[in-house]
Amino acid sequence: MNSLEVRAFRALVIVALVMGLLIFVSAGTIHYWAAWVYVSVFTGVSLIVTIYLLITDRALLERRMRGGPTAESRPAQKIIMLVVSIGFAALLVVPGLDRRFGWSRAPVWVVVLGDLLVLAGLGLVTRVYRENSFTSATIEIARDQRVISTGPYAVVRHPMYASGALYLFGTPLALGSYWDLLPVAAMAPFLIWRIIDEERLLTTDLPGYTDYQKRVPYRLLPFVW
């Protein structure tokens, strides 16, 4: 039996275990309360979203489960996703090492702020799912795909990336590591490259996207870019 339910929950368990291993093995201890809270928040929200998509939009969940460098068809995106994947691993290893060697110590209020940013980012991702059933983990144009210009798409053209930015920035704070901001900074240029490359495809292959760009001029952050 390899139903969507089985694959979705299995993937969630694997992701949670890998996240935990990267953090706690790097830290050399399980006595890392900020990491337990962070992994619990991520896993709890992901579980709720998975159940929600299983009930409301199974096709979207199926698309979201196909991701990573090997799933991309465009050479540029393969490179980008390889670097981003390494960056995500570093995002979890660096705070573990920081915890082990005591490079930085963030106060409790910073950790709480980080968890709130992570929660907000994941919550906004869910809002994007509700608005756009064509959201994919890879850069592609789906059959019958159309331009979405309502909800968060009326504010910025890439609300998924904007939501992800909140999650990325919140992670170092949630794990109490200022040094963990370095992997975020390293990933930022590649995520910007991904957005620009994706827009090239959307402009040429998705009818109406050029007009949408004129109506919504900002890609990621209103009044900035």
N, C-alpha and C positions, 0 to 999 in steps of 0.2 A: 504494500500500500504506500503510495507516494503522492497523496492528495495535496492540494494547496495548503490545507490546514497543517498537515504534518510537516511540510517543507518550511512553512512560515514559522511555526513554533520551534522547530529544530534550529533554524537559522538564528532565531532570537536567543536561544540557549547558548549556541556556539559563540555568538557575538559577546554576550555577557561574560562567558567564561574566559574568552580571549582578553577582553578588557581587564577583567580581574587579575588574570595572570600577568599581563604586561605591567600593571601598576604595582601589585603586591610583591612580585618577584624582584622588580627593580628596587622597591623599597626595602626588601629584605625583612619584612615584618607584616603581620596582619593587623597590627595595632596602629591603624591609620584611619581614624574615624571619618575624616573628610572624604576619603576614597570610598568608604562604605556607603556614605550618603549619596555621593555622586553616581556610583554604579546603580544604586537602588532607584534614584530618580530616573536615570536613563532607561533602565530595564522596565520600571513600572509604567512610564509613559509609553514606551515602545510596545509593551504588551497591550495597553488600552487601545493604541492606534491600530495595532495588528487586528485585534478583535473587531474594531470599528470597520476597517476596510474589508474584512472577511464578510461582514454583514451587508455593507453598503456598496462596495466597489472592488470586486475581486480582480477585475482586469487591471486596475491600477496597482493593486498589491503585487500581482504577477510581474508587472513592468518594473516596479521598484526593487524586486528581488534580483533583477538582472543588472549587475553593475560591475565596476572595476575596469582595469586596463584591458583585459582580454575581451570584455563585452563591447568595447567601443569599436566603431568601424572606421573612424577618421584617425589618420596617423598622429596628428597633433594631440587629439584627445587621449590616445593611448599613452603618450609621453606625460601629458598633464596628470592623468589619473594614476600613473605609476608614482610620480613624485608626490601627489596628494596622499596616496595610500601610505607611503613611507612617512609622510608628515603626520598622518593620523596616529601611526604607531609611536612616533616620537612624542606626540602630544600626551601619551599615556606613560611612556617610559621616563621622560624627563622629570615629571613631578615625583615619580617613585624614587629616582636617584636623588632628587632634591630633599625628599623626606629622609633618605638614608644618611646623606652626608651633611644635612643642615645648611644648605646654601642660602635658603631664604625662609622666612617664617611670616606668613600672612596672618593677621588677626582674625578672630572668629567672624567679625562682621563682613570682612572681605570674602570669606568662604561662603557665608550665607548669600551675599550679593551674587557671587558666582553661580550658586545653585539656582537662584531666581532667574538669572540670565539664561542658564541652560534650560530651565523650565519654560521660560518665555519663548526661546528659540524653537524648542520642540512643539510648543503649543501653536506657534505661528505656522510651522511646517504643516501641522494638521489642518489649519485653516486653509492653506494653499491646496492641500489635497481635496478639500471639500469644494473648492472653486474650480479646480482644473483636473479633470480626470485623465488628461493626457500627460501629466507629469511623469517623466521617466528618469531612471537613474543613468541612462545613457543619452547621448546627443543623437536624436533621430526624429523623423517626422512620422507619426502614426497614421494609419488609414483613417480618413474622415476627420483628421485633426483640424481644428479651427482656432483662430486667434481668440484668446480670453482677455477681456478688458474690464472685467468687473471685480469687485472686492479688492483684495490687495493688489491686483494687477492694474487697478486704476490709479495707484500711487507710484509704483515702480514696475519696471518691465520684468524684473527677476526677483520676485518676493521669496522664492525658495532659497536663493543664495543669500538674500538679506536675513532670512530667518537662520540660515546656517551660520552666518557671521556672528549672530548673537550667541549661538551655541559654542562656536569656536572660541570667542573671546571670553565666554563665561567659564570654560573648562579649566584654564590655568588658575583662575581665582577660586573656583569650587574645590580644586585640589590643593589650594594653599601654596602655589608655587609661582613666584614672579618670573623665574627663569623659563617657565613653560610658555611664556609669551613669545619666545624666540621661534619655536616651530610654527606658531600662528603667523608671525611676520614672514617666515620663509615660504609658507604656503600661499600667502596673499597674492603675489604676482602671478602664480600659476592659476589661481581661481579667477583672477581678472582676465587672463589669457583665455580661459575656458569660456567665460561669458562672451568675450569678443568673438571668438571662433564660433560659438553657438549662434550668435546673432547673424553671422555671415550666412550660415545655413538657413536660418529662419527667413532672412530677407529674400533669398533666392527661391526657396522651396515652399514657403508657407504663404498662401494668398492672403493679402490684407495686412501682413506684418509691417510693411513699410509705412502704411497709413497709421498703424498703431504706434509706431515709433514717433511719429509727429505729434500724436495726441498725448503720449506719455513720454516726455523727453528724458526722464531719469532712469538709469538702469538699476541702481542698487540703493542709493541714498538720496532722498528728495533734496533738491537745491544744491547738491554736491556733484554727483556722478550717476 
